[in-house]
Structures are given as structure tokens and as C-alpha cells.
Amino acid sequence: MTSSLVTPLRNRRVGAAVAAALCALALTACGTETAGGGAPAGAGARSGAAQVAAPPPAATPTPTPTPTAPVGDPADDPRLTPEQQAAEFRLLELAVDLAEPCAGDPPPLPVEIPTTEPDGPPPLPAEVPTTEPEGPPPAKGEKSPSGPPLAEEEPPSAKPWDFERARQETELSAVDTCVAPLHGKRIAKALDGKADPSPASVEKVLHSLGYDIDYRLHGPQEVNGKVEFTLDLRFMGGELCLTGRYDGTRTSFDPYGASMEVRCPDVKRRA
């Protein structure tokens, strides 16, 4: 009687112990996963650290597109604001004042020849026949009865605009050659040994001198340890561009000619 009761009781105790052990194993496994059923906590941290440590991809510079049409004189742009128009007028006045000693004396006026009264009445004009010539009109290219054939008009050129042709350096006129160092001297006087060799400092000085129009001042920017800038000084048919380089002590200048069809920095300089 006692043995028959002990055996079932022992079996129940063993089954309960096995069930408890299985539950503990299940809880341990659940603890190694995230709340959402993802990867273990340690694996997620290692993955995030690897992502932060990876270097960003290098940026590829965007190439400057080649112009397909002439730029033209920016001063003629109808979209200029009143402030830009006023700045353009001030810079034009400065350019005219500097160019005045380079223009030379104006050409002498032509001498007037006194006219004498002719003796007697003026001659009568020759009579011009008003009748149409007989016969059909002459064909194209044939000699007309009243004179040589009319010259044929040449058709307009159909060649497209060529950027490589337009960007070739041009010859400076005598006035532009004379006025270029005058601009350079007044800029060097304000820069040399007084301004820091930084783009911001050089730009501030240029603006104070009247070169404060964004489309006429290219730069300043640092190039090979110097601050470089280019001025567009093309006024009234002139072709003067002026590149300056400041090293903190001295400013050097390089004038050259450019067609109005391109920007000054686009000019292909001669070797």
C-alpha cells in the first residue's frame, strides 16, 4: 500500500523539477534577445560602433559647365538692382578719372574752308529721263542697260558661337595698357604691409576702394599661399582685366585683354 503511493508521488516531483529546469532555460534564452526579438544587446552596440568609425565617402567636385552663349556686358543686365546700378556708375567714374591722363589730347578739329559766292546764277541740274527702259528687265547677273549688275548680298554667317575662340586673350589698347598700373598702384598703396594676407581682409580693402561689384570682382581666394583676385575693368569698349596677388607684404599685378563675350577668369592666357 505504501509503495504504490510513493511511486506516483516521486514521479510527480521529478516531472515538476524537469518543468522548472526547462522554464529556467527558456527565460535565460529570452534574456539574450532584445525586447523586439532582434539581435543580442552586445551585437547591436558593436554594429553601431562600426558604423560610426567608417569614413564618409569622398565628395566628387562638380565640373564647371562650358558656356554655350556669349556672356555680354553685365552692366547691361536689366535685372540689376538700383544699388548695383549706383555701384556700377561709381566704378565707371573712377575708371574715367584714372584714364584721363592716358587718353591724351583730343584730335584737332578740322579747319573750315571759307566758301566764296559763285559768279552768275548756279548751273541748271542735268535732266534725268523718267521713262522706263524698253524690253524685259535683265536677268540676275546680266549687265543692265543703265549700269553694271548689282552686287549680291552675302548670307549671314551660320557658324555657332565658339567658346574656345571667344576666350582667347586679346591685345590691350594703348589706353588700357596705360591705365592698368594706375589701378594697381592705388590698390597696392592700400594693401601692402597694411592688410592681412587673407581673402576677407583683401576683399574689405578692395570694397573700400570702390571695387565692390560682385560680377566685377572675382575672388579673393587663397592660391599657393597668396591671396589672388581678378578685376573686370572693361568699360566703354575697353578689354582690361587685372589679376592681383598679395602675399602680405607686396602686391603684384598682371593685366590682360578679354572679349566681352566671356568672363575675365575664363580667358585662356598666352604661354
Secondary structure, DSSP 8 states (H G I E B T S, - for coil): -HHHHHHHHHHHHHHHHHHHHHHHHHHHHHHTS-TTS-S-HHHHHHHHHHHHHS-------------SS----GGG-TT--HHHHHHHHHHHHHHHHHHHHHH-S-------------SSS---------S--SSS---TTS-BTTBS--------------HHHHTB-B---HHHHHHHHHHHHHHHHHHTTTS-SSHHHHHHHHHHTT---TTTEEEEEEETTEEEEEEE---TT--EEEEEEE-SS-EEEEEEE--TTS-GGG-B---
